Amino acid sequence: MYDLLIIGGGPAGAAAGVYAARKRIKTMLVTQDFGGQSEVSPDIQNFIGIISLPGSELGSRFKKHLKAYADDVLDITEGEKIVELKEVGERFEATSDKGNAYQARAVLVASGSHRRKLPVNGADRLDNRGISYCASCDAPLFKGQEVAVVGGGNAGFEAAQQLIEYAAKITIFERGDNFKADIVTVQKVASNKKVTILTSVGIKEVFGDKFVEGLIYEDKAGKKHELKVRGIFVEIGSIPSADFVKDLVKLNEIGEVTVDHKTQRASREGIWAAGDVSDVLYKQNNISMGDGVKALEDIYLWLQKNK
C-alpha cells in the first residue's frame, strides 16, 4: 500500500517522482521505459538548461535522477504497463500486463501517448515492410533510396533530418497549408537539396507486393499522383495512453484526460494527470515536467489533508 502511484516514466512522471521522493511521499512508479516519445529524437535542442541532448540519453538521465533520490520512499518498477485502474474501497488498485497489482491512496496518470498509425489502404499490410514509425531506428535501412515522410510537425521534420544522412531523396507530405514544426527546424531541413516538401496533400494509398513500392496522394485540386518510394516514415501525431483509466475519469473527444490546469486534478477525487496523456494544449517536454511538478505539489497537500 503506497501513498502515491505514478504511472509513466516520461518527463511528467519522472519529474513528479523526483519531487515525491524529496517530499518523502511513499511512492511506487511503474513504467514500461523512461524518456517518453523523445527517446527516438536524434537531437533535443529545447530542453532548458541543456543546449543539445540525444533523446536516447534523456531516459537514462530520468532514471538516474530518480534513483539518486529514491532512498526508502520511492520504489521503481520498469518494464511493465498498467492495463487496469480501479477503486477498491478508499484506495486505487492498478494491475499491470505482468499481472502485478499496486495499491495507493492517490494516482498520477503520466502514461503519455503512442504513435498514430497511417489510416490508408495498404499501410497495415506493409507495416514494418517499408512503413516505419521510427526514423532513428530504421533510417539506415534505406540508404541510397527514395523515401517519404508523412507529417509536417516537429517529429516529421526531425525524421527527415535523420533520413538526410542515408536516403537519396526525401519527400515530406503535410495535409495543411502550413507546418506545425519550429521555423528553425523547417528552414534547416528545407534547405537540403535532397528534400522536397508538399503541402495541402493527403496520402490515399500505399502500394507494394511484399515491400513498399510507392504511394498515391491527392493534391488540393483533387488530382491524384503516384510517387515511387521504398520507405514511408509516419509522424502524424499520437494517441493518449488512457484506456486503463477511461472508466474512472472524464476524457475529451480525442481520449485525453481532462484536468484542472491549476492543479492537474482529474474529474475523480484522488486522481491527477500530467503530460501528453492530459488535455494540456502544448505537448512539450518542459511543459510536461512542469505539469508533473504542479500535480505533485497538489498531491502532497491533498495527502496531508486526507491523512
C-alpha positions in Angstrom: 0.0 0.0 0.0 1.5 3.3 -1.2 0.5 6.9 -0.7 1.1 7.6 -4.3 1.2 5.6 -7.6 2.9 7.3 -10.6 2.1 5.7 -13.9 4.7 6.6 -16.5 8.4 7.4 -16.7 8.4 10.2 -19.2 9.1 13.9 -18.4 5.9 14.3 -16.3 6.2 11.0 -14.3 10.0 11.4 -13.8 9.7 15.0 -12.5 6.8 14.0 -10.2 8.8 11.0 -8.9 11.8 13.2 -8.0 9.6 15.7 -6.1 7.7 12.8 -4.4 10.9 11.3 -3.2 12.2 14.6 -1.9 8.9 15.2 0.0 9.2 11.7 1.5 5.9 10.5 0.0 5.8 6.7 -0.1 5.6 6.2 -3.8 5.5 3.5 -6.5 6.5 4.5 -10.0 5.5 2.0 -12.7 6.7 2.4 -16.3 7.4 0.5 -19.5 10.5 2.6 -20.0 11.9 6.0 -19.3 12.0 9.1 -21.5 8.7 9.2 -23.3 8.4 9.8 -27.1 11.5 12.0 -27.2 13.5 8.8 -26.7 13.7 8.5 -30.5 14.6 12.1 -31.2 18.2 12.4 -32.5 18.8 15.9 -31.1 16.7 17.7 -28.5 17.6 21.4 -28.6 14.8 22.9 -26.4 15.4 21.1 -23.2 16.0 24.1 -21.0 19.5 24.1 -19.5 21.0 21.6 -22.0 21.8 23.0 -25.4 21.8 19.7 -27.2 20.8 16.3 -26.0 20.2 13.0 -27.8 16.8 11.5 -27.0 18.4 8.2 -26.2 20.2 9.9 -23.3 17.1 11.5 -21.8 15.5 8.4 -20.4 18.8 7.3 -18.7 19.0 10.7 -17.1 15.5 10.5 -15.8 16.1 7.0 -14.3 19.4 8.1 -12.8 17.9 11.2 -11.2 15.0 9.2 -9.7 17.3 6.5 -8.2 19.5 9.2 -6.7 16.6 10.3 -4.5 14.7 7.1 -4.2 16.1 6.1 -0.8 13.4 4.0 1.0 10.4 6.1 -0.1 10.4 5.6 -3.9 10.0 2.2 -5.5 10.5 1.9 -9.2 9.1 -0.9 -11.4 10.4 -0.8 -15.0 9.2 -2.9 -18.0 5.5 -3.1 -17.0 2.4 -1.4 -18.5 -0.6 -0.6 -16.4 -3.7 -2.1 -18.1 -6.4 -1.5 -15.4 -7.1 1.0 -12.7 -10.0 0.6 -10.3 -11.2 1.8 -7.0 -11.0 -0.6 -4.0 -12.7 0.9 -1.0 -10.9 4.2 -0.3 -7.8 3.4 -2.4 -7.0 2.7 -6.0 -5.6 -0.6 -7.4 -3.6 -0.7 -10.7 -2.9 -4.0 -12.5 0.0 -4.4 -14.9 0.4 -6.5 -18.0 2.6 -8.8 -15.9 -0.3 -9.5 -13.5 1.1 -7.4 -10.7 -1.2 -5.2 -8.6 -0.3 -1.9 -6.9 -2.4 -0.1 -4.4 -2.2 3.6 -3.5 -4.3 6.4 -1.9 -3.6 8.7 -4.9 -2.7 8.2 -8.5 -0.8 10.4 -11.0 -1.5 9.3 -14.6 1.6 10.2 -16.6 1.4 7.4 -19.2 2.0 9.7 -22.2 0.8 8.7 -25.7 1.7 6.4 -28.6 2.1 6.9 -32.3 -0.9 7.3 -34.5 -0.9 4.8 -37.4 -1.3 5.8 -41.0 -5.1 5.2 -41.8 -4.9 4.4 -45.5 -5.2 1.2 -47.7 -2.1 -0.8 -47.7 -0.5 0.7 -44.6 -1.4 -2.1 -42.2 -0.3 -4.8 -44.6 3.1 -3.2 -45.2 3.7 -2.2 -41.6 7.4 -2.9 -40.9 7.8 -3.7 -44.6 8.7 -0.2 -45.6 6.2 1.6 -43.3 8.1 2.9 -40.3 7.2 4.9 -37.2 10.8 5.4 -36.0 13.3 7.1 -38.2 16.1 6.8 -35.7 15.6 3.0 -35.7 15.1 2.4 -39.4 16.8 5.2 -41.4 20.0 3.2 -42.0 17.9 0.5 -43.8 17.0 3.0 -46.6 20.5 4.1 -47.6 20.5 5.4 -51.2 16.8 5.0 -51.6 13.9 7.4 -52.1 11.5 7.8 -49.1 8.6 9.8 -47.9 7.8 11.4 -44.5 4.2 11.9 -43.7 3.6 14.8 -41.2 4.8 18.4 -41.0 5.2 18.8 -37.3 8.5 18.8 -35.4 8.5 15.0 -35.3 8.1 14.8 -39.1 11.0 17.3 -39.8 13.2 15.6 -37.2 12.6 12.3 -39.0 13.5 13.9 -42.3 16.7 15.3 -40.6 17.8 11.8 -39.7 17.0 10.4 -43.1 19.1 13.1 -44.9 22.2 11.1 -43.8 21.0 8.0 -45.6 18.3 8.5 -48.2 18.8 9.6 -51.8 15.6 11.7 -51.8 13.0 12.6 -49.2 9.5 14.0 -49.8 7.7 15.5 -46.9 3.9 15.4 -47.0 1.7 17.9 -45.0 -2.1 17.9 -45.1 -2.4 21.6 -44.1 -1.2 24.7 -45.8 1.4 25.4 -43.1 3.8 23.4 -41.0 3.4 22.9 -37.2 7.2 22.5 -36.8 9.5 25.1 -35.4 10.6 27.6 -38.1 14.3 26.9 -37.4 13.9 23.2 -38.0 11.8 23.7 -41.1 14.4 26.0 -42.6 17.3 23.7 -41.9 15.6 20.7 -43.4 14.1 22.5 -46.4 17.5 23.9 -47.4 18.8 20.5 -48.1 18.8 19.6 -51.8 17.6 16.0 -51.0 14.3 17.3 -49.6 11.1 18.1 -51.4 8.1 19.5 -49.4 4.5 19.2 -50.5 1.7 20.9 -48.6 -2.1 20.6 -48.9 -1.8 17.0 -49.9 -3.3 13.8 -48.5 -2.0 10.2 -48.7 -4.7 8.0 -50.2 -3.0 4.6 -50.6 0.3 2.7 -50.0 1.1 0.0 -52.5 3.7 -2.7 -53.0 3.8 -6.5 -53.1 6.0 -7.8 -50.2 7.5 -4.3 -49.5 6.5 -0.7 -50.0 6.9 0.4 -53.6 5.1 3.7 -53.6 2.2 5.7 -52.5 -0.7 7.6 -54.1 -1.5 11.2 -52.9 -4.2 13.7 -53.7 -3.5 17.4 -54.1 -5.6 20.4 -53.2 -7.4 20.3 -56.5 -8.4 16.7 -56.0 -5.9 15.3 -58.6 -4.2 12.1 -57.7 -0.5 11.4 -58.1 1.7 8.4 -57.7 5.2 8.6 -56.1 7.6 5.7 -56.1 9.3 5.3 -52.7 10.8 2.4 -50.8 10.1 3.7 -47.3 7.4 5.8 -45.7 8.1 7.3 -42.3 4.9 8.3 -40.5 4.7 11.1 -38.0 1.1 12.2 -37.8 0.6 12.6 -34.1 -0.2 10.5 -31.1 -3.0 8.7 -29.3 -3.2 9.3 -25.5 -2.4 6.1 -23.5 -5.5 6.5 -21.3 -7.6 3.4 -21.9 -6.9 1.9 -18.5 -8.4 4.9 -16.8 -11.4 5.7 -19.1 -14.0 4.2 -16.7 -12.8 6.4 -13.8 -12.2 9.8 -15.1 -13.5 12.1 -17.8 -11.8 12.0 -21.2 -12.2 14.6 -24.0 -13.2 13.8 -27.6 -9.7 12.6 -28.5 -9.2 10.5 -25.4 -7.1 12.8 -23.3 -7.7 13.0 -19.6 -9.3 16.4 -18.8 -7.8 18.2 -15.9 -8.0 21.3 -13.8 -4.9 23.1 -15.2 -4.2 24.9 -11.9 -3.8 21.6 -10.0 -3.7 18.8 -12.7 -6.6 17.1 -10.9 -8.8 14.8 -13.0 -12.6 14.5 -12.6 -12.3 11.8 -9.9 -11.1 12.6 -6.4 -7.6 11.2 -5.8 -6.5 11.1 -9.5 -4.3 13.6 -11.3 -2.9 13.6 -14.8 0.1 15.3 -16.4 2.0 15.2 -19.7 0.8 14.1 -23.1 -2.0 11.9 -21.7 -3.7 15.0 -20.4 -5.5 17.7 -22.3 -2.6 20.2 -22.0 -2.6 22.4 -25.1 1.1 22.1 -25.9 2.9 18.7 -25.9 6.5 19.6 -24.9 9.0 18.0 -22.5 9.4 21.2 -20.5 5.7 21.7 -20.1 5.1 18.0 -19.1 7.8 18.3 -16.4 6.3 21.4 -15.0 2.8 19.9 -15.0 4.2 16.8 -13.3 5.7 19.0 -10.6 2.4 21.0 -10.3 0.5 17.8 -9.8 2.9 16.5 -7.2 2.6 19.7 -5.2 -1.1 19.4 -5.1 -1.0 15.7 -4.4 1.3 16.4 -1.4 -1.2 18.9 0.1 -4.1 16.5 -0.6 -2.3 13.7 1.1 -1.6 15.9 4.1 -5.2 16.9 4.3 -6.6 13.4 4.0 -4.3 11.5 6.4 
